[in-house]
């Protein structure tokens, strides 16, 4: 990832499955925090373990399969009341169509800088500028196969559903331009966005970045 000249570290996200022991080597935060907050803190060096009791946002935690979907979230009432949808039905459709894991299938999330991960990640979340993320999606994602990229986005759940769950379920690199919740609750800059990489594709992505390094260097030179 050095090729991208990121200002913060890629983040390893491990979904601790039902029946697995909680790992050592991670800090349980004193106060409850959101999944998006754990990612933004991890990119700056922290290693965090969040069980259901420590997830402050049950919208995100339910997408991750850690807690049940709250009734007001499932019905659309919660997001409608934020003023971001014309109707309860529209807000409900967002929840109905989001990627999510089965409730109870995950008991915790272990989040850390990729360089400090104690566990094999399920997904790696990279945060950076649109120019930096461009080399991951679409370039690295289509280096071998060619073709176009179809991106799925929603007004909410950028870090949880679309940077973590989507790449894990679909085994595909995904992107998010951020959402109302994570931009309000974290230090994600207005100039930054996120890309989620399934661990199965990480090695190939790194290889591609090395191959295209000279091309990126040329592209950084502005004419005129």
C-alpha positions in Angstrom: 0.0 0.0 0.0 3.0 2.3 0.2 2.5 3.0 -3.5 -0.6 5.0 -2.6 1.2 7.3 -0.2 -1.6 7.1 2.3 -1.6 9.5 5.3 -3.1 6.9 7.6 -2.8 3.1 7.8 -5.1 0.5 6.1 -7.3 -1.1 8.7 -7.7 -4.8 9.3 -11.3 -5.8 10.3 -11.8 -9.3 11.7 -15.3 -10.5 12.4 -15.2 -12.8 15.4 -17.7 -15.5 14.7 -20.1 -17.3 17.0 -18.2 -20.0 18.9 -14.8 -18.4 18.5 -12.9 -17.0 21.5 -12.5 -13.3 22.0 -8.9 -12.5 21.0 -6.2 -11.0 23.2 -4.1 -8.1 22.3 -7.0 -5.7 21.6 -8.3 -2.9 23.8 -11.9 -2.8 24.8 -12.9 0.8 24.7 -14.0 2.4 27.9 -17.0 4.1 26.2 -19.3 2.6 23.6 -18.3 3.6 20.1 -19.5 3.0 16.6 -18.0 0.7 14.0 -17.1 3.7 11.8 -15.4 5.3 14.8 -13.4 2.2 15.5 -12.1 2.2 11.9 -11.1 5.8 12.0 -9.3 5.3 15.4 -7.6 2.2 14.1 -6.2 3.9 11.0 -4.3 6.2 13.5 -2.9 3.3 15.4 -5.4 1.9 17.9 -6.3 -1.8 18.3 -9.9 -2.2 19.4 -12.3 -5.0 20.2 -16.0 -4.3 20.2 -18.5 -6.8 21.4 -22.2 -6.1 21.1 -22.3 -4.3 24.4 -19.6 -1.9 23.1 -21.2 -1.0 19.8 -22.8 2.4 20.2 -24.6 2.2 16.8 -27.1 -0.6 16.5 -27.7 0.2 12.8 -24.1 -0.8 12.1 -23.9 -3.5 14.6 -27.0 -5.2 13.2 -25.6 -5.0 9.7 -22.5 -6.8 11.1 -24.7 -9.6 12.5 -23.8 -8.7 16.1 -27.1 -7.5 17.4 -30.8 -7.6 16.3 -32.1 -4.8 14.1 -33.9 -2.3 16.3 -37.6 -2.2 15.4 -37.5 1.6 14.5 -34.6 0.9 12.2 -36.3 -2.1 10.5 -39.5 -0.1 10.0 -37.7 2.9 8.5 -38.9 5.2 11.3 -35.5 5.9 12.6 -33.9 7.1 9.4 -37.0 8.9 8.2 -37.0 11.0 11.4 -33.5 12.2 10.5 -35.0 14.0 7.6 -33.1 12.1 4.9 -36.0 10.4 3.3 -39.4 11.5 1.9 -41.2 8.7 3.6 -40.9 5.9 6.1 -41.3 3.4 3.3 -38.3 4.9 1.5 -36.2 4.6 4.6 -37.4 1.0 5.2 -36.3 0.1 1.6 -32.8 1.2 2.4 -32.6 -1.2 5.3 -34.4 -4.0 3.4 -31.8 -3.8 0.6 -28.6 -3.3 2.6 -26.0 -6.1 2.8 -26.1 -7.7 6.3 -24.9 -10.8 8.1 -27.2 -13.1 10.0 -28.0 -11.9 13.5 -25.9 -13.8 16.0 -23.3 -15.0 13.4 -20.8 -12.5 14.7 -20.0 -11.8 18.4 -17.4 -9.0 18.0 -15.3 -7.0 15.7 -11.5 -6.8 16.1 -10.2 -3.6 14.5 -6.5 -2.6 14.1 -4.0 -1.1 11.7 -3.2 -3.8 9.2 0.5 -3.8 10.3 -0.5 -4.6 13.9 -3.3 -7.1 13.3 -3.2 -10.1 15.7 -5.8 -12.0 13.6 -6.2 -12.7 9.9 -8.5 -9.9 8.6 -11.8 -10.6 6.8 -11.7 -7.2 5.2 -9.2 -4.4 4.9 -10.6 -0.8 4.9 -8.5 1.8 3.2 -9.2 5.5 3.6 -7.8 8.2 1.4 -8.4 10.8 -1.3 -10.4 10.0 -4.5 -7.1 9.9 -6.5 -5.6 7.4 -4.1 -8.7 5.2 -4.0 -9.0 5.3 -7.8 -5.9 3.0 -8.0 -7.8 0.4 -5.9 -11.2 0.8 -7.5 -11.5 0.6 -10.5 -7.8 0.1 -11.4 -6.7 -2.8 -9.2 -10.1 -4.4 -9.2 -10.2 -4.6 -13.0 -6.5 -5.1 -13.7 -6.8 -8.7 -14.7 -10.3 -9.1 -15.8 -11.1 -5.7 -17.4 -14.7 -4.5 -17.7 -16.5 -2.0 -15.7 -17.3 -1.5 -12.0 -20.8 -1.3 -10.6 -20.9 0.5 -7.2 -23.6 0.2 -4.6 -24.2 3.1 -2.3 -26.8 4.3 0.3 -27.2 7.5 2.2 -26.1 5.7 5.4 -24.0 2.7 6.6 -20.9 3.6 4.6 -18.4 2.0 7.0 -20.4 -1.0 8.3 -22.6 -2.2 5.4 -20.6 -1.0 2.4 -17.0 -1.0 3.5 -17.1 -4.1 5.6 -20.1 -6.4 5.1 -20.4 -5.9 1.3 -16.9 -6.9 0.4 -17.0 -9.8 2.9 -20.3 -11.2 1.5 -19.6 -10.6 -2.2 -15.8 -11.2 -2.1 -15.5 -8.0 -4.1 -13.7 -4.7 -3.6 -16.2 -2.0 -2.8 -16.1 1.8 -2.2 -18.0 4.3 -0.2 -17.9 8.1 -0.3 -18.8 8.2 3.4 -22.2 8.8 4.9 -24.1 11.2 7.1 -23.4 9.1 10.2 -19.7 8.4 9.8 -18.9 11.9 8.7 -20.8 13.3 11.7 -19.2 10.9 14.2 -15.6 10.6 13.0 -12.6 12.6 11.7 -13.2 11.5 8.1 -12.3 14.5 6.0 -14.5 16.0 3.4 -11.7 15.1 0.9 -11.6 11.4 1.9 -13.5 8.2 1.0 -13.2 4.5 1.8 -12.5 1.3 -0.1 -13.2 -2.1 1.4 -11.0 -5.0 0.2 -11.9 -8.6 1.0 -8.8 -10.4 2.5 -9.0 -12.9 -0.3 -8.0 -10.2 -2.8 -5.5 -8.3 -0.7 -2.4 -10.0 -2.0 -3.4 -9.5 -5.6 -4.2 -5.8 -5.0 -0.7 -5.3 -3.5 0.8 -7.0 -6.6 -1.1 -4.8 -8.9 -0.1 -1.6 -7.1 3.5 -2.5 -7.5 3.0 -3.1 -11.2 1.3 0.2 -11.8 3.5 2.3 -9.6 5.3 3.9 -12.6 2.0 4.7 -14.2 0.7 6.4 -11.1 4.0 8.4 -10.9 3.5 9.7 -14.4 -0.2 10.5 -13.7 0.8 12.7 -10.8 2.7 15.1 -13.2 0.3 17.9 -14.2 0.8 19.4 -17.6 0.6 23.1 -18.2 
